[in-house]
Amino acid sequence: MTATHTTDSPLISGEPRIPHDPAALQRDLKSHLLFNFTDMKRFETEEMPVFVRGEGCYVEDVHGRRFIDGLSGLFCTNLGHSYGDEIGQAALAQMRELVYTPTWTVAHPTAIELATRIASKAPEGMDHVFFTNSGSEAVESAWKLARQWHQANGQDRRKAIARRYAYHGTTMGALSFTGYASARAPFEPLAVPTHHVAHTGSYRHPLAGDEAAFCQWLLDDLEAALEFEGPETIAMLIAEPVQNSGGSYMPPAGYWQGLREICDKYGILLVADEVINGFGRVGDWFASLRFDAAPDMITFAKGVTAGHAPLGGVIVRDRVAEPFVTGRAMFAHGNTWSGHPLSTAIGLSVLDIIERDGVIENVRANEPQIGALLEDMRDLPFVGDVRGCGHFWALEVVKDKATAEPFSQDEANWMLRDALSGQMAARGLLCRLDDRDQPVIQLSPPLIADMDTIGTMLGIVRDALIHVDGQVRNGEAPWA
Ligand SMILES: Cc1ncc(COP(=O)(O)O)c(C=O)c1O
């Protein structure tokens, strides 16, 4: 963050209710808090951003600087930051009524009601819900359900298929499906033998101009992987309908139908990881509905509580739940907090708000306008590709727009970390600058954001790109 914060975003009303001492927070966080996926060395010399409150689509840091929450926290504050009172009342009512009961051999009404509500939103024939605390555990649970489902049907399938660069979480099972080296390498060998196939990013692909041919190429790539591994050894295939890591890789038409056909042909379970996609992010309750996919399981987390409490889960197709429901098998997996009354009460309140306030309708109405504004941004320096849907978009930045030449790793580091990141922050935008695959600017505002806020957000991205182009022209970039 820089001191030259110039956003003209509206102020968050009033003074913070809880006073903070910025210097003490910096001292204590450096002494005591271990961070997730963070280069902590950087913060020996730089101040780490500390956010203290939020309102609508904005958050405010400890110095009173306001930022658009352009990534919805980590794709989870889908209702923004102003529903805390209402959702908090639902949480309080639950805590007054029943603090805790597990969902092992006993149950409680709130978990039952949320499972029922989620099943009613899910694709036809997906009527069973297993609750977890997080997305990683949801993916881990889907894997264990797949293993045990095959065992109940007399097969011991031990391998999985996932896609390159996809992120599916960090527990040892989920990490096996995560498809990039920096997350995997320190923990290899991983728990599940997994073959990673191509994702659906088509920018630079020779068949990019022919959607049907590209789709067929992807499905052929998958069939080749199955042939190599032995399809009878594969328990499940996991993929996000719109893949986040790499930057909102959209599925070509027919892709999910092709996956279904191939999985049926070889008896493989198909899992849609909707930890980000689900609960409105792509303009429908589930991306599987939007893309007419028919997965056997859907993993979810994040949006189900819109960031107000930890909760995740797996929605399970009836034929996959069958051995567990009929007692042919017992799911040998569980956790203390599965379906916790607090989180499920919050989940129910969030579902009420999504329905009552037309949140998914807002995403659908905004999508074509956002798409058009982003298409216009193709004229900007460095913007090679724009892609996405709903409130889930990415701009891929390239060194040479004419040839789509990518940045080298050092160049991408300068571009994202030294140049663009400071410019976005100085102008009051939080978003993600990611280079797990090629460098992208990822924009995923809260699902309640209106076009004014989104316009402000895109204006900041535009100004930042133009500023950095000036720096490159002045010879400040490492390749200049
Ligand atoms: C697609 C996907 N799956 C799984 C996960 C893991 O979720 P969590 O961080 O809640 O464990 C994530 C997290 O970002 C994700 O994006």
The ligand as a Gaussian input file, in Angstrom:
#p B3LYP/6-31G(d) Opt

LIG

0 1
 C      -11.960000     -24.163000      -6.553000
 C      -11.483000     -24.266000      -5.157000
 N      -11.532000     -25.448000      -4.521000
 C      -11.122000     -25.591000      -3.253000
 C      -10.627000     -24.512000      -2.544000
 C      -10.170000     -24.676000      -1.127000
 O      -11.026000     -23.996000      -0.281000
 P      -10.568000     -23.574000       1.215000
 O       -9.574000     -22.497000       1.080000
 O      -11.858000     -23.134000       1.855000
 O      -10.024000     -24.807000       1.842000
 C      -10.570000     -23.256000      -3.156000
 C      -10.047000     -22.085000      -2.430000
 O       -9.877000     -21.022000      -2.929000
 C      -10.994000     -23.137000      -4.495000
 O      -10.929000     -21.954000      -5.127000

